[in-house]
Amino acid sequence: MRKPRSTRYTGDPAEPAWHGHARGTAGYRKLLAALFFAGVATFAQLYSPQAVLPLIATDLSVSESTSAVLISAATFGLAVGVIPWSLVADRIGRVRAMTIAVLGATVLGVAVPFASNMTLMLGGRFLEGLLLGGVPAVAVAYLTEEVVRASTARAAGAYVAGTTIGGLSGRLVSGFVAEWSDWRIGILTVALLCGACAVLFAVLAPAPRGFAPGSSGRVAARLREAVSSLRLWALYAQGFLLMGGFVALYNFLGFRLMAAPFDLPTSIVSLMFLAYLAGTYSSSRVGVLAERYGRARVLMGGIVVMAMGATATLAESLPVVLIGLVVMTAGFFGAHAIASGWIGVIATGGRAQASSIYNLMYYSGSSLFGWLGGVFLASGGWLGTVVMILGLAAVALVIAAAVLRRP
């Protein structure tokens, strides 16, 4: 009699090998739905202060770049946390690690906006990011292990699409609530919504079947593999450079739109985050394009589109600025979906660790350039910030062309 399939593949020859959920099956749909809610719970609270940074700067009497440190503190915490979380997930399992991470972060997210001073708020945001690191550190490895290989590019794109909805909803909700009450209430509201999404993730996520816990020796070997490939380092650089430019644009474009000649109110400025829907679409479609034209070409095309969009935001016409924002967002998320999904294909033996290093670089870029964009803004105006973004995109394009185009 055939042995029933266990919830986890152990490598026992008597046990049928687990090849992953096929696209269109119930397990595939549940997995993507669970990761969608995990993405919302993570990225909504990670970026919820971004829509109200001008209000925070005014209320706390700090500069633009100082207010942006609220974003950088959380993304830096996330960057620090991704590798430890990947090791934890290798011991206790992917779903359990992500559940602990997102629920713990949500508890902190409720308390942080009511900290009595900026120092405590920054400390709380760092710890919140440290916990949130458990989701991006593990999510791509989880879907790579649980989805058939032929569908990993599409599945990764669908996951990234979910993260864009999270980033969008967090910014929209905090911005609109802040317009009618207070920026602290806006951030609190997002944290409560994230709690509901965290519970939905825990309920929907299928039990891992392609994962087996690793010993410390195996984990060390996986980590060595994750840092031994030049192609992996080229992908890590994409995350560092492109995310840095992307966050810088979103951190500081609101300051420009609320000043002359635009003079827009907070609630209207928060609508600019609807441009994230372009990223939702592009990240869900690039998998199809990658199957047709190859990952490297689609990645480089995304970088070029991102640079073109950033350049358009220099215009003095509001419609042109907003079109540029949409184009830039679509290009960034398309490139990010390709790079993050490609990690799991190259790093066959150390996927969680390689994914964690990618996220370490990704959020380090967010923290560094998300703050540095404000320094360029103070010294060179909006042109200074855009020049920095274009420089980052140019370096990413050169690296992709030099390293990732070859077989």
C-alpha positions in Angstrom: 0.0 0.0 0.0 1.3 3.5 -0.9 2.5 5.5 2.1 0.3 8.6 2.8 2.1 11.9 2.1 3.4 13.6 5.2 3.1 17.4 5.8 6.8 17.7 5.2 9.1 15.9 2.8 11.9 14.2 4.7 13.8 12.6 1.8 12.7 9.1 2.7 12.8 7.1 -0.5 9.6 5.4 0.6 7.8 8.7 0.6 6.6 10.3 -2.6 8.7 13.3 -3.6 7.1 16.6 -3.2 7.2 18.7 -6.4 5.0 21.6 -5.3 1.5 23.0 -5.8 0.7 23.4 -9.5 -0.8 26.6 -10.8 -4.6 26.5 -10.6 -4.8 24.0 -7.7 -6.5 24.9 -4.4 -3.2 24.7 -2.5 -1.6 27.1 -5.0 -4.4 29.6 -4.5 -4.4 29.3 -0.7 -0.6 29.8 -0.6 -0.7 33.0 -2.8 -3.7 34.3 -0.8 -1.8 33.7 2.5 1.3 35.4 1.2 -0.8 38.3 -0.1 -2.2 38.9 3.4 1.3 38.6 4.9 2.6 41.1 2.4 -0.2 43.5 3.3 0.4 43.1 7.1 4.1 43.7 6.6 4.3 46.5 4.2 1.3 48.5 5.2 2.7 49.1 8.7 6.3 49.4 7.5 5.5 52.4 5.3 2.4 53.8 6.9 4.3 56.9 8.2 5.4 57.8 4.7 2.2 59.5 3.7 2.3 61.7 6.8 6.0 62.6 6.9 5.2 66.3 6.2 2.8 66.4 9.2 5.3 64.6 11.4 8.0 67.1 10.4 5.8 70.0 11.3 4.3 68.5 14.5 7.7 67.5 15.9 9.6 70.5 14.4 12.2 68.4 12.6 13.6 68.5 9.1 12.5 66.5 6.1 15.4 64.1 6.3 15.0 63.6 10.1 11.3 62.8 9.7 12.2 60.2 7.0 14.4 58.4 9.6 11.1 56.9 10.9 11.0 55.0 7.7 14.7 54.3 7.7 14.7 53.0 11.3 12.1 50.4 10.4 13.7 49.3 7.2 17.1 49.1 8.8 15.6 46.9 11.5 14.1 44.7 8.8 17.5 44.6 7.1 19.2 43.5 10.3 16.5 40.9 11.0 16.3 39.0 7.7 19.3 36.7 8.1 18.5 35.8 11.7 14.9 35.1 10.7 16.1 32.9 7.8 18.0 30.8 10.4 15.0 30.7 12.7 12.8 29.6 9.8 15.2 26.8 8.9 14.7 25.5 12.5 11.0 26.0 13.2 9.5 26.1 9.8 8.5 28.8 7.3 4.9 29.4 8.3 5.5 29.4 12.0 8.4 31.9 11.7 6.3 34.3 9.5 3.3 34.0 11.9 5.4 34.9 14.9 7.0 37.8 13.0 4.0 39.5 11.7 1.9 39.2 14.9 4.7 40.5 17.1 5.3 43.4 14.8 1.6 44.3 14.8 1.6 44.6 18.6 4.5 47.0 18.4 2.8 48.9 15.6 -0.1 49.7 17.9 2.1 51.2 20.5 4.8 53.1 18.5 2.8 56.1 17.4 2.1 57.0 21.0 5.7 57.0 22.1 6.4 60.1 24.3 9.4 61.3 22.2 11.2 60.9 18.9 13.9 58.6 20.4 11.4 56.1 21.8 9.5 56.2 18.5 12.6 55.5 16.5 13.5 52.6 18.8 10.0 51.2 18.5 10.1 51.5 14.7 13.5 49.7 14.6 12.1 46.8 16.7 9.0 46.7 14.6 11.1 46.4 11.5 13.2 43.7 13.2 10.2 41.6 13.6 8.8 42.3 10.2 12.0 41.0 8.7 10.6 37.5 9.2 8.2 37.8 6.3 10.4 38.9 3.4 13.2 36.7 4.8 11.2 33.6 4.3 8.3 34.3 1.9 10.2 33.7 -1.4 11.9 30.6 0.0 8.5 29.3 1.1 6.8 29.8 -2.2 9.9 28.4 -4.1 9.7 25.2 -2.0 5.9 24.8 -2.2 5.2 25.8 -5.9 6.2 23.7 -9.0 9.4 25.1 -10.5 7.7 26.2 -13.8 5.4 28.5 -11.8 7.9 30.2 -9.5 8.4 33.3 -11.6 4.6 33.9 -11.7 4.2 33.0 -8.0 6.9 35.4 -7.0 5.3 38.1 -9.1 2.0 37.5 -7.5 3.6 37.8 -4.0 5.3 41.1 -4.9 1.9 42.3 -6.2 0.5 41.6 -2.8 3.3 43.6 -1.2 2.4 46.6 -3.4 -1.2 46.5 -2.2 0.1 46.5 1.4 2.3 49.5 0.8 -0.5 51.3 -1.0 -3.2 50.6 1.6 -0.9 51.6 4.5 -0.1 54.9 3.0 -3.7 55.7 1.8 -5.3 54.8 5.1 -2.8 56.7 7.3 -3.0 59.8 5.0 -6.8 60.0 4.9 -7.3 59.3 8.6 -4.6 61.9 9.5 -6.4 64.5 7.4 -9.5 64.2 9.6 -7.9 63.4 12.9 -4.2 63.1 13.7 -1.1 61.4 12.1 -0.8 59.1 15.2 -4.4 57.9 14.8 -3.7 57.3 11.1 -0.7 55.0 11.9 -2.7 53.2 14.6 -5.5 52.5 12.2 -3.1 50.8 9.8 -1.6 48.7 12.6 -5.1 47.4 13.5 -5.8 46.5 9.9 -2.5 44.7 9.7 -3.5 42.6 12.8 -6.5 41.3 10.8 -4.4 40.4 7.8 -1.8 38.6 10.0 -4.6 36.4 11.3 -5.8 35.7 7.8 -2.3 34.6 6.8 -2.0 32.2 9.8 -5.4 30.6 8.8 -4.8 30.3 5.1 -1.1 29.3 4.8 -0.7 25.7 3.7 1.5 23.5 5.9 5.1 23.3 4.4 5.6 20.1 2.5 8.8 20.9 0.6 10.7 22.0 3.7 12.8 19.9 6.2 14.5 21.4 9.3 18.2 21.8 8.9 21.1 21.2 11.3 23.4 24.1 12.1 26.0 22.6 9.7 23.6 22.5 6.9 22.5 26.0 7.5 26.1 27.2 7.5 26.7 25.5 4.2 23.6 27.1 2.8 24.8 30.5 3.9 28.2 29.9 2.3 26.5 29.0 -1.0 24.4 32.2 -0.8 27.6 34.4 -0.8 29.6 32.4 -3.2 28.0 33.3 -6.5 28.8 36.5 -8.5 25.3 36.3 -10.1 23.7 36.3 -6.7 25.7 39.4 -5.7 24.6 41.1 -8.9 21.0 40.5 -7.9 21.7 41.7 -4.3 23.0 44.9 -5.8 19.8 45.4 -7.8 17.8 45.3 -4.6 20.2 47.7 -2.8 20.3 50.3 -5.6 16.8 50.2 -7.0 15.0 50.1 -3.7 17.1 53.0 -2.5 16.0 55.1 -5.4 12.4 54.1 -5.2 12.0 54.9 -1.5 13.8 58.2 -1.8 11.3 59.3 -4.5 8.3 58.3 -2.4 9.7 59.7 0.8 10.2 63.2 -0.6 7.9 63.7 -3.5 5.1 64.5 -1.0 7.1 67.5 0.3 7.3 68.8 -3.2 3.6 68.3 -3.9 2.6 70.1 -0.6 4.8 73.1 -1.5 4.5 75.7 -4.2 3.6 75.5 -7.1 1.3 72.6 -6.3 0.2 73.3 -2.7 -1.8 70.1 -2.3 -3.4 69.0 1.0 -2.3 65.8 2.7 -5.3 63.8 1.7 -4.8 64.6 -2.0 -1.0 63.9 -1.8 -1.7 60.5 -0.2 -3.5 59.6 -3.4 -0.2 59.6 -5.2 0.3 56.2 -3.6 -2.3 54.8 -6.0 0.6 54.7 -8.4 1.4 51.5 -6.5 -1.3 49.8 -8.6 1.0 50.1 -11.6 3.5 48.1 -9.6 0.8 45.6 -8.7 0.2 45.1 -12.4 3.8 45.1 -13.6 5.0 42.7 -10.9 2.2 40.2 -11.7 3.0 40.4 -15.5 6.8 40.3 -15.7 6.8 36.5 -15.0 5.1 36.0 -18.4 7.5 38.4 -20.1 10.5 36.7 -18.5 9.3 33.3 -19.9 9.3 34.9 -23.3 12.3 37.2 -23.4 14.4 36.1 -20.5 14.9 37.4 -17.0 17.9 39.6 -17.8 16.2 41.6 -20.6 13.1 42.2 -18.6 15.1 43.2 -15.5 17.1 45.8 -17.5 13.9 47.0 -19.3 12.4 47.6 -15.8 15.4 49.7 -14.8 15.2 51.8 -17.9 11.4 52.4 -17.4 12.1 53.3 -13.7 14.7 55.9 -14.8 12.4 57.4 -17.4 9.6 57.8 -14.9 11.8 59.4 -12.3 13.0 62.0 -14.9 9.4 62.9 -15.7 8.8 63.9 -12.1 11.0 67.0 -12.7 8.2 68.6 -14.7 6.3 71.6 -13.4 3.0 70.1 -14.7 1.2 68.0 -12.1 -0.2 65.5 -14.6 3.2 64.9 -16.0 4.7 64.4 -12.5 2.0 61.8 -11.7 2.4 60.0 -15.0 6.2 59.8 -14.2 5.4 58.4 -10.8 3.2 55.7 -12.3 5.9 54.8 -14.9 8.7 54.8 -12.3 6.6 52.6 -9.9 5.8 50.1 -12.7 9.4 49.8 -13.7 10.7 49.4 -10.2 8.3 46.6 -9.2 8.8 44.8 -12.4 12.6 44.8 -11.9 12.2 43.8 -8.2 9.9 40.9 -9.0 12.4 39.5 -11.5 15.4 39.9 -9.2 13.7 38.5 -6.1 12.2 35.5 -8.0 15.6 34.9 -9.7 17.3 34.5 -6.3 15.5 31.2 -5.6 16.4 29.8 -9.0 20.1 30.4 -8.7 20.5 29.5 -5.0 19.1 26.0 -5.2 20.7 24.9 -1.9 20.5 28.1 0.2 17.3 29.7 -0.9 16.2 31.2 2.5 19.7 32.6 3.2 20.1 34.0 -0.3 16.6 35.5 -0.1 17.5 37.0 3.3 20.7 38.5 1.9 18.8 40.0 -1.0 16.4 41.6 1.5 19.3 42.7 3.7 20.7 44.6 0.7 17.2 45.7 -0.4 16.3 47.3 2.9 19.8 48.6 3.6 19.4 50.6 0.3 16.0 51.8 1.5 17.4 52.9 4.8 20.5 54.6 3.4 19.1 56.3 0.3 15.7 56.9 1.8 17.5 59.2 4.2 20.2 60.5 1.8 17.5 61.6 -0.7 16.5 64.2 1.9 20.1 65.5 2.0 20.1 65.8 -1.7 16.7 67.6 -1.5 18.0 70.1 1.0 21.1 70.9 -1.0 19.9 70.6 -4.6 16.1 70.7 -4.5 14.0 68.1 -6.2 16.5 67.9 -9.1 19.2 66.8 -6.5 17.0 63.9 -5.4 16.2 62.8 -8.9 19.9 63.0 -10.0 20.7 60.6 -7.1 17.9 58.2 -8.2 19.1 58.2 -11.8 22.7 57.5 -10.6 21.5 54.5 -8.7 19.6 53.2 -11.6 22.6 53.6 -14.0 24.8 51.6 -11.7 22.2 48.8 -11.4 21.8 48.7 -15.2 25.6 48.4 -15.7 25.8 45.6 -13.2 22.9 43.7 -14.8 24.3 44.1 -18.3 27.8 43.0 -17.2 26.9 40.0 -15.0 23.4 38.8 -15.5 23.2 38.8 -19.3 25.7 36.0 -19.6 24.5 32.4 -19.2 
